[in-house]
């Protein structure tokens, strides 16, 4: 079995977990959607939980938090680009599906410590990088000075996750567009 099969299973699982959540996605759903035998799943992954941890890491890579470190752009432009990317990931394929980190953060604490830990670590890393970029934007005079960039970053991540949830339940990207507009008009101005 090839690494291509492993990646296919991982990408398929990420897509299904992102759309349906962890509980509503079974191993059979994943293998059927990937078009691989169930044995292929267990060749590469010990359990659905192990797979879910890897999907969280893959998803976090796709959110490209590294954009927030891009020295070729101004700090505020990096924040805008990152927020736009997050919104486009959440709305890819039409109907808003939210953020995998947010979905798992509400679903997993009662089910899996290992998934909860990796989701929390990824949320912390995202918040930390955003805080550094907010501090840079403040120092560059692009936004009002924030005495606690980490707290502001936490506020933005929490607000965006709330907008993702609202967009998902309303089946509308309006909460995301409203969040983005308010963020840059009132918060980071």
Buried (B, 14 or more C-beta within 10 A) or exposed (E): EEEEBBEBBBEBBBBBBBBBBBEEBEBEBBBEBBEBEEEBBEEBBEEBBEBBBBBBBBBBEEBBBEBBEBEEBBBBBBBBBBBEBBBEBBBEEEEBBBBBBBBBBEBBEEEBEBBBEBBBEBBEEBBBBBBBBBBBBBEEEBBEEBEEBBEBBBBBBEBBBEBBBBBBEEEBBEBBBEBBEEBBEEBBE
